[in-house]
Amino acid sequence: METNEWTSRVAFLGPTGTFTELATKELFPNEWIIPFKTIPECIEAVDSGQVDIAVVPVENALEGSVPLTIDYLFHEADLFISAEVLSPIEQHLMMHKDQVNQLENLDRVYSHPHALAQCHKYLYYHFKSVPLSQTTSTAAAAQYVSEHPELTIAAVANVGAAKQYGLEIVEHNIHDFHFNHTRFFVLSKRNDRIERAGDKNQIKTTLMIKLPIDRSGGLHQVLSVFAWRQINLSKIESRPLKTGLGDYFFIIDLLEDENAPLMKGALEELRALGCSVKSLGSYYTYQQSNAK
């Protein structure tokens, strides 16, 4: 399905000015995009039919996976991945224009926990004694700073957030590593793929797998299902099942179409082994054009 064929309500992790909004606008420039405060609210909005699509972060190159997204898709919602957006991330330190001359007297820095972690070295060496406070998003941090001009505080966020909330960037590109990208899932109740003409790349399938019992060699047996068929894995990760210590499920990204004969055979073999398999569908990855 071409993206210009969608007439959709698209939820994204808000408020306005988040990296998620930038990724959403990259794939849905002409759609009705709606901010939600949390990742669960975005996912539940799709699951309940309040919106057609949701865009949520799933993994950062520096800080790893976003557990809330993965766990919610496994435990709470029955959704599919229609596309993936890979977005470059640039973090900046920003303050209210009335406080920019007070940078040396900074009292607190606000941002999403992943953003604070991505800027750990900078914040440690420049503001070692300044407390850090977590917010639901980088844009929420920028919004809070804009609403409290009387406080000597700063936010870590993107250029779009600075413009949206009238803040002044006092330090550019404070992230610790140059290659800082985030993956965003485009979620839908329909197992459809979003395709853009002339912009296709390697297709990917995401599976969530629970082993039948905890036995020696169980995971090796699962991986062998893909190995002998020469189906390449791009990622494997374990997450707690929330049933007890040592109980896990696995999320696996495979570089193959779920409708390919070899993949169909792999899924049949996994179920024959007694595994519980939840497919999130097959999808293409799209690169956001520019960092913001």
ZADO-1210 file (C-alpha; in nm, 4 decimals, padded with zeros to 6 digits):
<atoms>
<atom x="00.0000" y="00.0000" z="00.0000" code="MET" pos="1"/>
<atom x="00.1421" y="00.3389" z="-00.0935" code="GLU" pos="2"/>
<atom x="00.1580" y="00.5874" z="00.1945" code="THR" pos="3"/>
<atom x="-00.0397" y="00.8467" z="-00.0020" code="ASN" pos="4"/>
<atom x="-00.3341" y="00.6054" z="-00.0083" code="GLU" pos="5"/>
<atom x="-00.3717" y="00.6233" z="00.3696" code="TRP" pos="6"/>
<atom x="-00.6355" y="00.8514" z="00.5118" code="THR" pos="7"/>
<atom x="-00.5542" y="00.7863" z="00.8708" code="SER" pos="8"/>
<atom x="-00.5497" y="00.9109" z="01.2254" code="ARG" pos="9"/>
<atom x="-00.1935" y="00.8560" z="01.3444" code="VAL" pos="10"/>
<atom x="-00.1001" y="00.8499" z="01.7127" code="ALA" pos="11"/>
<atom x="00.2516" y="00.9391" z="01.8212" code="PHE" pos="12"/>
<atom x="00.4359" y="00.9771" z="02.1499" code="LEU" pos="13"/>
<atom x="00.3906" y="01.3443" z="02.2304" code="GLY" pos="14"/>
<atom x="00.3737" y="01.6228" z="02.3071" code="PRO" pos="15"/>
<atom x="00.4502" y="01.8176" z="01.9905" code="THR" pos="16"/>
<atom x="00.8220" y="01.8360" z="01.9256" code="GLY" pos="17"/>
<atom x="00.9285" y="01.4793" z="02.0095" code="THR" pos="18"/>
<atom x="01.1599" y="01.2698" z="01.7953" code="PHE" pos="19"/>
<atom x="00.8606" y="01.0412" z="01.7452" code="THR" pos="20"/>
<atom x="00.6672" y="01.3256" z="01.5856" code="GLU" pos="21"/>
<atom x="00.9562" y="01.3898" z="01.3449" code="LEU" pos="22"/>
<atom x="00.9621" y="01.0212" z="01.2482" code="ALA" pos="23"/>
<atom x="00.5829" y="01.0233" z="01.2083" code="THR" pos="24"/>
<atom x="00.5887" y="01.3247" z="00.9771" code="LYS" pos="25"/>
<atom x="00.8584" y="01.1552" z="00.7683" code="GLU" pos="26"/>
<atom x="00.6269" y="00.8684" z="00.6758" code="LEU" pos="27"/>
<atom x="00.2898" y="01.0448" z="00.7103" code="PHE" pos="28"/>
<atom x="00.3394" y="01.4072" z="00.5977" code="PRO" pos="29"/>
<atom x="-00.0250" y="01.4550" z="00.5020" code="ASN" pos="30"/>
<atom x="-00.2072" y="01.2580" z="00.7698" code="GLU" pos="31"/>
<atom x="-00.3877" y="01.3664" z="01.0852" code="TRP" pos="32"/>
<atom x="-00.1284" y="01.3077" z="01.3548" code="ILE" pos="33"/>
<atom x="-00.2355" y="01.3092" z="01.7193" code="ILE" pos="34"/>
<atom x="-00.0031" y="01.3300" z="02.0231" code="PRO" pos="35"/>
<atom x="-00.0471" y="01.0953" z="02.3206" code="PHE" pos="36"/>
<atom x="00.1348" y="01.1246" z="02.6519" code="LYS" pos="37"/>
<atom x="00.2715" y="00.7701" z="02.6849" code="THR" pos="38"/>
<atom x="00.3645" y="00.4669" z="02.4768" code="ILE" pos="39"/>
<atom x="00.0820" y="00.2534" z="02.6264" code="PRO" pos="40"/>
<atom x="-00.1704" y="00.5252" z="02.5399" code="GLU" pos="41"/>
<atom x="-00.0470" y="00.5229" z="02.1777" code="CYS" pos="42"/>
<atom x="-00.0734" y="00.1443" z="02.1535" code="ILE" pos="43"/>
<atom x="-00.4115" y="00.1297" z="02.3258" code="GLU" pos="44"/>
<atom x="-00.5457" y="00.4001" z="02.0930" code="ALA" pos="45"/>
<atom x="-00.4796" y="00.1686" z="01.7958" code="VAL" pos="46"/>
<atom x="-00.6016" y="-00.1419" z="01.9748" code="ASP" pos="47"/>
<atom x="-00.9312" y="00.0270" z="02.0655" code="SER" pos="48"/>
<atom x="-00.9859" y="00.1804" z="01.7214" code="GLY" pos="49"/>
<atom x="-00.9471" y="00.5374" z="01.8442" code="GLN" pos="50"/>
<atom x="-00.6773" y="00.5845" z="01.5793" code="VAL" pos="51"/>
<atom x="-00.5694" y="00.3817" z="01.2761" code="ASP" pos="52"/>
<atom x="-00.1946" y="00.3802" z="01.3302" code="ILE" pos="53"/>
<atom x="00.0547" y="00.4512" z="01.6087" code="ALA" pos="54"/>
<atom x="00.4227" y="00.5387" z="01.5873" code="VAL" pos="55"/>
<atom x="00.6281" y="00.4457" z="01.8946" code="VAL" pos="56"/>
<atom x="01.0014" y="00.4103" z="01.9697" code="PRO" pos="57"/>
<atom x="01.1319" y="00.0555" z="02.0029" code="VAL" pos="58"/>
<atom x="01.5131" y="00.0743" z="02.0097" code="GLU" pos="59"/>
<atom x="01.7976" y="00.3246" z="02.0372" code="ASN" pos="60"/>
<atom x="02.1474" y="00.2555" z="01.9037" code="ALA" pos="61"/>
<atom x="02.3081" y="00.3709" z="02.2308" code="LEU" pos="62"/>
<atom x="02.0589" y="00.2706" z="02.4989" code="GLU" pos="63"/>
<atom x="01.9095" y="-00.0428" z="02.3474" code="GLY" pos="64"/>
<atom x="01.5460" y="-00.1493" z="02.3388" code="SER" pos="65"/>
<atom x="01.2474" y="00.0354" z="02.4809" code="VAL" pos="66"/>
<atom x="01.1099" y="-00.2383" z="02.7117" code="PRO" pos="67"/>
<atom x="00.7700" y="-00.0736" z="02.7519" code="LEU" pos="68"/>
<atom x="00.7000" y="-00.1003" z="02.3777" code="THR" pos="69"/>
<atom x="00.8102" y="-00.4639" z="02.3511" code="ILE" pos="70"/>
<atom x="00.6307" y="-00.5784" z="02.6658" code="ASP" pos="71"/>
<atom x="00.3076" y="-00.4036" z="02.5737" code="TYR" pos="72"/>
<atom x="00.3054" y="-00.5644" z="02.2301" code="LEU" pos="73"/>
<atom x="00.3574" y="-00.9082" z="02.3862" code="PHE" pos="74"/>
<atom x="00.1300" y="-00.8885" z="02.6912" code="HIS" pos="75"/>
<atom x="-00.1388" y="-00.6312" z="02.6154" code="GLU" pos="76"/>
<atom x="-00.2058" y="-00.5719" z="02.2453" code="ALA" pos="77"/>
<atom x="-00.2643" y="-00.7731" z="01.9294" code="ASP" pos="78"/>
<atom x="-00.1100" y="-00.5448" z="01.6679" code="LEU" pos="79"/>
<atom x="00.1141" y="-00.5675" z="01.3634" code="PHE" pos="80"/>
<atom x="00.4138" y="-00.3698" z="01.2432" code="ILE" pos="81"/>
<atom x="00.3296" y="-00.1981" z="00.9140" code="SER" pos="82"/>
<atom x="00.6652" y="-00.0206" z="00.8754" code="ALA" pos="83"/>
<atom x="00.9726" y="00.0885" z="01.0606" code="GLU" pos="84"/>
<atom x="01.1392" y="00.4307" z="01.0588" code="VAL" pos="85"/>
<atom x="01.5085" y="00.4687" z="01.1373" code="LEU" pos="86"/>
<atom x="01.5733" y="00.8188" z="01.2647" code="SER" pos="87"/>
<atom x="01.9022" y="00.9974" z="01.3406" code="PRO" pos="88"/>
<atom x="01.8993" y="01.1566" z="01.6854" code="ILE" pos="89"/>
<atom x="02.0689" y="01.4816" z="01.7850" code="GLU" pos="90"/>
<atom x="02.0367" y="01.6054" z="02.1417" code="GLN" pos="91"/>
<atom x="02.0761" y="01.9690" z="02.2477" code="HIS" pos="92"/>
<atom x="02.0754" y="02.1513" z="02.5800" code="LEU" pos="93"/>
<atom x="01.8169" y="02.4298" z="02.5877" code="MET" pos="94"/>
<atom x="01.6927" y="02.6890" z="02.8347" code="MET" pos="95"/>
<atom x="01.4309" y="02.9605" z="02.8619" code="HIS" pos="96"/>
<atom x="01.5522" y="03.2798" z="02.6970" code="LYS" pos="97"/>
<atom x="01.5247" y="03.4610" z="03.0314" code="ASP" pos="98"/>
<atom x="01.7721" y="03.2181" z="03.1902" code="GLN" pos="99"/>
<atom x="02.0389" y="03.1623" z="02.9232" code="VAL" pos="100"/>
<atom x="02.2880" y="03.3822" z="03.1083" code="ASN" pos="101"/>
<atom x="02.2533" y="03.1574" z="03.4137" code="GLN" pos="102"/>
<atom x="02.3912" y="02.8388" z="03.2580" code="LEU" pos="103"/>
<atom x="02.6710" y="02.8196" z="03.5173" code="GLU" pos="104"/>
<atom x="02.4068" y="02.8313" z="03.7925" code="ASN" pos="105"/>
<atom x="02.1900" y="02.5567" z="03.6460" code="LEU" pos="106"/>
<atom x="01.9674" y="02.3933" z="03.9111" code="ASP" pos="107"/>
<atom x="01.8257" y="02.0916" z="03.7224" code="ARG" pos="108"/>
<atom x="01.8171" y="01.9208" z="03.3818" code="VAL" pos="109"/>
<atom x="01.5013" y="01.7548" z="03.2479" code="TYR" pos="110"/>
<atom x="01.4546" y="01.4969" z="02.9741" code="SER" pos="111"/>
<atom x="01.3455" y="01.1454" z="02.8848" code="HIS" pos="112"/>
<atom x="01.5634" y="00.8842" z="03.0619" code="PRO" pos="113"/>
<atom x="01.7046" y="00.7576" z="02.7309" code="HIS" pos="114"/>
<atom x="01.8045" y="01.1105" z="02.6282" code="ALA" pos="115"/>
<atom x="01.9745" y="01.1717" z="02.9631" code="LEU" pos="116"/>
<atom x="02.1641" y="00.8453" z="02.9255" code="ALA" pos="117"/>
<atom x="02.2673" y="00.9336" z="02.5697" code="GLN" pos="118"/>
<atom x="02.4233" y="01.2543" z="02.7037" code="CYS" pos="119"/>
<atom x="02.5738" y="01.0999" z="03.0174" code="HIS" pos="120"/>
<atom x="02.9351" y="01.2027" z="02.9568" code="LYS" pos="121"/>
<atom x="02.8511" y="01.5616" z="02.8700" code="TYR" pos="122"/>
<atom x="02.6217" y="01.6055" z="03.1693" code="LEU" pos="123"/>
<atom x="02.8667" y="01.4337" z="03.4035" code="TYR" pos="124"/>
<atom x="03.1681" y="01.6446" z="03.3063" code="TYR" pos="125"/>
<atom x="02.9864" y="01.9776" z="03.2719" code="HIS" pos="126"/>
<atom x="02.7093" y="01.9525" z="03.5343" code="PHE" pos="127"/>
<atom x="02.8258" y="01.6800" z="03.7703" code="LYS" pos="128"/>
<atom x="02.6403" y="01.8179" z="04.0736" code="SER" pos="129"/>
<atom x="02.3214" y="01.9178" z="03.8886" code="VAL" pos="130"/>
<atom x="02.0243" y="01.6850" z="03.9528" code="PRO" pos="131"/>
<atom x="01.8617" y="01.5133" z="03.6549" code="LEU" pos="132"/>
<atom x="01.4847" y="01.4685" z="03.6328" code="SER" pos="133"/>
<atom x="01.3065" y="01.2246" z="03.4021" code="GLN" pos="134"/>
<atom x="01.0087" y="01.3169" z="03.1850" code="THR" pos="135"/>
<atom x="00.7824" y="01.1133" z="02.9562" code="THR" pos="136"/>
<atom x="00.9519" y="01.2571" z="02.6461" code="SER" pos="137"/>
<atom x="01.2162" y="01.5074" z="02.5419" code="THR" pos="138"/>
<atom x="00.9438" y="01.7440" z="02.4223" code="ALA" pos="139"/>
<atom x="00.7688" y="01.7219" z="02.7596" code="ALA" pos="140"/>
<atom x="01.0945" y="01.8387" z="02.9173" code="ALA" pos="141"/>
<atom x="01.1150" y="02.1322" z="02.6764" code="ALA" pos="142"/>
<atom x="00.7523" y="02.2205" z="02.7460" code="GLN" pos="143"/>
<atom x="00.8138" y="02.2156" z="03.1216" code="TYR" pos="144"/>
<atom x="01.1128" y="02.4480" z="03.0889" code="VAL" pos="145"/>
<atom x="00.9121" y="02.6885" z="02.8729" code="SER" pos="146"/>
<atom x="00.6329" y="02.6990" z="03.1319" code="GLU" pos="147"/>
<atom x="00.8708" y="02.7848" z="03.4185" code="HIS" pos="148"/>
<atom x="01.0722" y="03.0916" z="03.3115" code="PRO" pos="149"/>
<atom x="01.1413" y="03.1739" z="03.6752" code="GLU" pos="150"/>
<atom x="01.3485" y="02.8567" z="03.7231" code="LEU" pos="151"/>
<atom x="01.7126" y="02.8099" z="03.6253" code="THR" pos="152"/>
<atom x="01.6558" y="02.4769" z="03.4518" code="ILE" pos="153"/>
<atom x="01.7358" y="02.3176" z="03.1174" code="ALA" pos="154"/>
<atom x="01.5989" y="02.0476" z="02.8904" code="ALA" pos="155"/>
<atom x="01.7677" y="01.7964" z="02.6622" code="VAL" pos="156"/>
<atom x="01.5677" y="01.7764" z="02.3404" code="ALA" pos="157"/>
<atom x="01.5766" y="01.8367" z="01.9644" code="ASN" pos="158"/>
<atom x="01.5740" y="02.1506" z="01.7525" code="VAL" pos="159"/>
<atom x="01.2041" y="02.1086" z="01.6786" code="GLY" pos="160"/>
<atom x="01.1200" y="02.1144" z="02.0494" code="ALA" pos="161"/>
<atom x="01.3284" y="02.4287" z="02.1001" code="ALA" pos="162"/>
<atom x="01.1363" y="02.6030" z="01.8219" code="LYS" pos="163"/>
<atom x="00.8000" y="02.4698" z="01.9358" code="GLN" pos="164"/>
<atom x="00.8403" y="02.5933" z="02.2934" code="TYR" pos="165"/>
<atom x="01.0451" y="02.9076" z="02.2318" code="GLY" pos="166"/>
<atom x="01.3635" y="02.7886" z="02.4018" code="LEU" pos="167"/>
<atom x="01.7212" y="02.8846" z="02.3213" code="GLU" pos="168"/>
<atom x="01.9794" y="02.6155" z="02.2555" code="ILE" pos="169"/>
<atom x="02.2812" y="02.6847" z="02.4742" code="VAL" pos="170"/>
<atom x="02.4823" y="02.3742" z="02.3717" code="GLU" pos="171"/>
<atom x="02.4434" y="02.1852" z="02.0442" code="HIS" pos="172"/>
<atom x="02.4972" y="01.8113" z="01.9884" code="ASN" pos="173"/>
<atom x="02.5664" y="01.7042" z="02.3451" code="ILE" pos="174"/>
<atom x="02.5072" y="01.3315" z="02.2808" code="HIS" pos="175"/>
<atom x="02.8069" y="01.1153" z="02.3666" code="ASP" pos="176"/>
<atom x="02.8362" y="00.9276" z="02.0364" code="PHE" pos="177"/>
<atom x="02.7959" y="01.0437" z="01.6790" code="HIS" pos="178"/>
<atom x="02.5997" y="00.7435" z="01.5539" code="PHE" pos="179"/>
<atom x="02.2798" y="00.7842" z="01.7530" code="ASN" pos="180"/>
<atom x="01.9708" y="00.6455" z="01.5819" code="HIS" pos="181"/>
<atom x="01.6304" y="00.5307" z="01.7044" code="THR" pos="182"/>
<atom x="01.3981" y="00.2709" z="01.5514" code="ARG" pos="183"/>
<atom x="01.0272" y="00.3499" z="01.5498" code="PHE" pos="184"/>
<atom x="00.7525" y="00.0938" z="01.4859" code="PHE" pos="185"/>
<atom x="00.4436" y="00.1896" z="01.2863" code="VAL" pos="186"/>
<atom x="00.1671" y="-00.0199" z="01.4433" code="LEU" pos="187"/>
<atom x="-00.1721" y="-00.1183" z="01.3019" code="SER" pos="188"/>
<atom x="-00.4497" y="-00.3695" z="01.3682" code="LYS" pos="189"/>
<atom x="-00.4168" y="-00.4824" z="01.0073" code="ARG" pos="190"/>
<atom x="-00.1306" y="-00.7008" z="00.8869" code="ASN" pos="191"/>
<atom x="-00.0524" y="-00.4602" z="00.6013" code="ASP" pos="192"/>
<atom x="00.2795" y="-00.3247" z="00.4793" code="ARG" pos="193"/>
<atom x="00.3381" y="00.0395" z="00.4047" code="ILE" pos="194"/>
<atom x="00.5299" y="00.0632" z="00.0786" code="GLU" pos="195"/>
<atom x="00.6765" y="00.3707" z="-00.0854" code="ARG" pos="196"/>
<atom x="00.7539" y="00.3506" z="-00.4566" code="ALA" pos="197"/>
<atom x="01.1263" y="00.3460" z="-00.5270" code="GLY" pos="198"/>
<atom x="01.2128" y="00.3324" z="-00.1569" code="ASP" pos="199"/>
<atom x="01.2017" y="-00.0383" z="-00.0764" code="LYS" pos="200"/>
<atom x="01.4835" y="-00.2169" z="00.1015" code="ASN" pos="201"/>
<atom x="01.5386" y="-00.5454" z="00.2856" code="GLN" pos="202"/>
<atom x="01.2138" y="-00.6787" z="00.4270" code="ILE" pos="203"/>
<atom x="01.2083" y="-00.7784" z="00.7915" code="LYS" pos="204"/>
<atom x="00.9821" y="-00.9960" z="01.0083" code="THR" pos="205"/>
<atom x="00.9511" y="-00.9710" z="01.3862" code="THR" pos="206"/>
<atom x="00.8517" y="-01.2736" z="01.5942" code="LEU" pos="207"/>
<atom x="00.7834" y="-01.3117" z="01.9651" code="MET" pos="208"/>
<atom x="00.8574" y="-01.6666" z="02.0802" code="ILE" pos="209"/>
<atom x="00.7975" y="-01.8450" z="02.4098" code="LYS" pos="210"/>
<atom x="00.9703" y="-02.1791" z="02.4624" code="LEU" pos="211"/>
<atom x="00.7478" y="-02.4692" z="02.5757" code="PRO" pos="212"/>
<atom x="00.9690" y="-02.5611" z="02.8736" code="ILE" pos="213"/>
<atom x="01.2984" y="-02.4513" z="03.0223" code="ASP" pos="214"/>
<atom x="01.5347" y="-02.7243" z="02.9073" code="ARG" pos="215"/>
<atom x="01.8976" y="-02.7452" z="02.8052" code="SER" pos="216"/>
<atom x="01.9422" y="-02.6602" z="02.4380" code="GLY" pos="217"/>
<atom x="01.5897" y="-02.5220" z="02.3945" code="GLY" pos="218"/>
<atom x="01.6981" y="-02.1888" z="02.2491" code="LEU" pos="219"/>
<atom x="01.9597" y="-02.3592" z="02.0327" code="HIS" pos="220"/>
<atom x="01.6878" y="-02.5786" z="01.8884" code="GLN" pos="221"/>
<atom x="01.4774" y="-02.2719" z="01.8048" code="VAL" pos="222"/>
<atom x="01.7677" y="-02.0941" z="01.6377" code="LEU" pos="223"/>
<atom x="01.8514" y="-02.4073" z="01.4400" code="SER" pos="224"/>
<atom x="01.5073" y="-02.3813" z="01.2785" code="VAL" pos="225"/>
<atom x="01.6279" y="-02.0627" z="01.1076" code="PHE" pos="226"/>
<atom x="01.9944" y="-02.1596" z="01.0682" code="ALA" pos="227"/>
<atom x="01.9514" y="-02.4635" z="00.8448" code="TRP" pos="228"/>
<atom x="01.7109" y="-02.2660" z="00.6255" code="ARG" pos="229"/>
<atom x="01.9708" y="-01.9867" z="00.6018" code="GLN" pos="230"/>
<atom x="01.7256" y="-01.7269" z="00.7347" code="ILE" pos="231"/>
<atom x="01.9354" y="-01.4441" z="00.8771" code="ASN" pos="232"/>
<atom x="01.8608" y="-01.2981" z="01.2198" code="LEU" pos="233"/>
<atom x="01.9307" y="-00.9266" z="01.2653" code="SER" pos="234"/>
<atom x="01.8390" y="-00.9230" z="01.6346" code="LYS" pos="235"/>
<atom x="01.7446" y="-01.1492" z="01.9246" code="ILE" pos="236"/>
<atom x="01.6562" y="-01.0330" z="02.2737" code="GLU" pos="237"/>
<atom x="01.4961" y="-01.1842" z="02.5826" code="SER" pos="238"/>
<atom x="01.2327" y="-01.0182" z="02.8004" code="ARG" pos="239"/>
<atom x="01.0784" y="-01.1382" z="03.1290" code="PRO" pos="240"/>
<atom x="00.7476" y="-01.3211" z="03.0983" code="LEU" pos="241"/>
<atom x="00.6417" y="-01.1624" z="03.4294" code="LYS" pos="242"/>
<atom x="00.5516" y="-01.5078" z="03.5642" code="THR" pos="243"/>
<atom x="00.8619" y="-01.5643" z="03.7739" code="GLY" pos="244"/>
<atom x="01.2389" y="-01.5277" z="03.7827" code="LEU" pos="245"/>
<atom x="01.4059" y="-01.7041" z="03.4942" code="GLY" pos="246"/>
<atom x="01.0939" y="-01.7070" z="03.2731" code="ASP" pos="247"/>
<atom x="01.1493" y="-01.5286" z="02.9411" code="TYR" pos="248"/>
<atom x="01.0145" y="-01.4782" z="02.5926" code="PHE" pos="249"/>
<atom x="01.2293" y="-01.3888" z="02.2935" code="PHE" pos="250"/>
<atom x="01.1830" y="-01.1184" z="02.0319" code="ILE" pos="251"/>
<atom x="01.3569" y="-01.2009" z="01.7056" code="ILE" pos="252"/>
<atom x="01.4019" y="-00.9899" z="01.3912" code="ASP" pos="253"/>
<atom x="01.4516" y="-01.1929" z="01.0727" code="LEU" pos="254"/>
<atom x="01.5558" y="-01.0688" z="00.7313" code="LEU" pos="255"/>
<atom x="01.2864" y="-01.2571" z="00.5431" code="GLU" pos="256"/>
<atom x="00.9215" y="-01.2228" z="00.4402" code="ASP" pos="257"/>
<atom x="00.6838" y="-01.4192" z="00.6644" code="GLU" pos="258"/>
<atom x="00.5065" y="-01.5392" z="00.3485" code="ASN" pos="259"/>
<atom x="00.8206" y="-01.6884" z="00.1964" code="ALA" pos="260"/>
<atom x="00.8068" y="-02.0717" z="00.1775" code="PRO" pos="261"/>
<atom x="01.1100" y="-02.1163" z="00.4023" code="LEU" pos="262"/>
<atom x="00.9608" y="-01.8857" z="00.6666" code="MET" pos="263"/>
<atom x="00.6282" y="-02.0659" z="00.6572" code="LYS" pos="264"/>
<atom x="00.8147" y="-02.3910" z="00.7128" code="GLY" pos="265"/>
<atom x="01.0117" y="-02.2383" z="00.9993" code="ALA" pos="266"/>
<atom x="00.6948" y="-02.1210" z="01.1723" code="LEU" pos="267"/>
<atom x="00.5353" y="-02.4639" z="01.1325" code="GLU" pos="268"/>
<atom x="00.8433" y="-02.6315" z="01.2799" code="GLU" pos="269"/>
<atom x="00.8506" y="-02.3908" z="01.5763" code="LEU" pos="270"/>
<atom x="00.4893" y="-02.4712" z="01.6593" code="ARG" pos="271"/>
<atom x="00.5604" y="-02.8434" z="01.6155" code="ALA" pos="272"/>
<atom x="00.8318" y="-02.8017" z="01.8793" code="LEU" pos="273"/>
<atom x="00.5666" y="-02.6648" z="02.1161" code="GLY" pos="274"/>
<atom x="00.6737" y="-02.3022" z="02.0960" code="CYS" pos="275"/>
<atom x="00.4228" y="-02.0211" z="02.1282" code="SER" pos="276"/>
<atom x="00.4831" y="-01.7908" z="01.8296" code="VAL" pos="277"/>
<atom x="00.3394" y="-01.4427" z="01.7824" code="LYS" pos="278"/>
<atom x="00.4229" y="-01.2791" z="01.4504" code="SER" pos="279"/>
<atom x="00.4141" y="-00.9001" z="01.4336" code="LEU" pos="280"/>
<atom x="00.4216" y="-00.9189" z="01.0544" code="GLY" pos="281"/>
<atom x="00.6682" y="-00.8309" z="00.7797" code="SER" pos="282"/>
<atom x="00.7608" y="-00.4726" z="00.6981" code="TYR" pos="283"/>
<atom x="01.0078" y="-00.2385" z="00.5299" code="TYR" pos="284"/>
<atom x="01.2430" y="00.0045" z="00.7032" code="THR" pos="285"/>
<atom x="01.2503" y="00.3710" z="00.5985" code="TYR" pos="286"/>
<atom x="01.5304" y="00.6136" z="00.6774" code="GLN" pos="287"/>
<atom x="01.4393" y="00.9594" z="00.8044" code="GLN" pos="288"/>
<atom x="01.6064" y="01.2050" z="00.5702" code="SER" pos="289"/>
<atom x="01.7634" y="01.4472" z="00.8176" code="ASN" pos="290"/>
<atom x="01.8408" y="01.4727" z="01.1876" code="ALA" pos="291"/>
<atom x="01.6606" y="01.7510" z="01.3710" code="LYS" pos="292"/>
</atoms>
